[in-house]
Structures are given as C-alpha cells and as structure tokens.
C-alpha cells in the first residue's frame, strides 16, 4: 500500500523540495498552500489552494507535515 501524506506549505521553497523527496521515496503526496510554487511545477499528486479548515483534506492521508515551521516534525494521523 502506498503511504499518503499531506504537506502544508508545499508551495514554499523548503516544503517544495520536501515534496520532491517524498515523491522519489514513493509517497502519494497531497500539497496545500495559499499559492503554487513560484519556481517550478509541483510534483504533488494533488494540490489544494487555500486553507484546510476541515478534516476531509487529511482523511485520505496516513501522515502530514503541517506546522508553519519548516522544521516541524512528522505527524502520524490516527484513523
């Protein structure tokens, strides 16, 4: 089964590179941000523009990187 992850802030420089790494490692990635990445197309499987106010955005994922700090830790979601 493919691991699915949500990366908040995927339109930024650091998280944009994180998305590329996760894709190379075989993850299915849903990205979210208030804007698209400025310098290259995002390799995410799905990209959401805007805030994520409800649980439906994370319901398909097994984990997420969600704090605004680029040094935030991996958060495992419970089913």
C-alpha positions as CSV (number, residue, x, y, z in Angstrom):
1,X,0.0,0.0,0.0
2,X,1.3,3.4,-0.9
3,X,1.8,5.8,2.0
4,X,-0.1,9.0,1.6
5,X,1.0,12.3,3.1
6,X,-0.3,15.8,3.3
7,X,2.3,18.6,3.1
8,X,1.0,22.0,4.2
9,X,3.0,24.9,2.7
10,X,4.0,22.8,-0.3
11,X,4.2,26.0,-2.4
12,X,7.2,27.3,-0.5
13,X,10.9,26.7,-1.1
14,X,11.7,24.2,1.6
15,X,8.5,22.3,1.5
16,X,8.6,22.2,-2.3
17,X,11.9,20.4,-2.1
18,X,10.4,18.1,0.6
19,X,7.6,17.2,-1.8
20,X,10.2,16.2,-4.4
21,X,12.0,13.9,-1.9
22,X,8.8,12.3,-0.7
23,X,7.8,11.5,-4.4
24,X,11.2,10.0,-5.0
25,X,10.7,7.8,-1.9
26,X,7.3,6.5,-3.3
27,X,4.8,8.6,-1.3
28,X,1.5,9.8,-2.7
29,X,1.5,13.5,-1.8
30,X,-1.3,16.0,-1.4
31,X,0.1,19.5,-1.2
32,X,-1.6,22.6,0.1
33,X,-0.7,26.3,0.3
34,X,-2.1,29.7,-0.4
35,X,-0.1,29.8,-3.7
36,X,1.5,27.5,-6.2
37,X,5.3,27.0,-6.1
38,X,6.9,30.1,-7.7
39,X,9.9,28.4,-9.5
40,X,8.7,25.0,-10.7
41,X,5.6,23.0,-11.1
42,X,4.7,21.0,-8.0
43,X,5.1,17.2,-8.4
44,X,2.3,16.6,-6.0
45,X,-0.4,14.1,-6.9
46,X,-3.0,16.6,-5.7
47,X,-2.6,20.3,-4.8
48,X,-5.1,22.4,-2.8
49,X,-5.0,26.2,-2.9
50,X,-6.2,27.8,0.3
51,X,-6.7,26.9,4.0
52,X,-7.6,23.4,5.1
53,X,-10.4,24.1,7.6
54,X,-11.8,20.6,8.0
55,X,-10.8,17.0,8.4
56,X,-11.7,16.0,4.8
57,X,-8.4,17.3,3.5
58,X,-6.4,14.9,5.7
59,X,-8.8,12.0,5.7
60,X,-7.0,10.1,2.9
61,X,-3.5,10.6,4.4
62,X,-1.5,8.4,6.8
63,X,0.6,11.4,7.9
64,X,1.2,15.1,7.4
65,X,3.7,17.9,7.8
66,X,1.5,20.7,8.9
67,X,3.1,23.4,11.1
68,X,4.3,26.6,9.5
69,X,7.9,26.0,10.6
70,X,9.9,24.1,8.0
71,X,11.4,22.2,10.9
72,X,8.1,20.7,12.2
73,X,8.0,17.1,12.9
74,X,6.2,14.3,11.1
75,X,2.7,13.9,12.5
76,X,1.1,10.4,12.3
77,X,-2.7,10.7,11.8
78,X,-5.0,8.3,13.6
79,X,-7.8,6.6,11.8
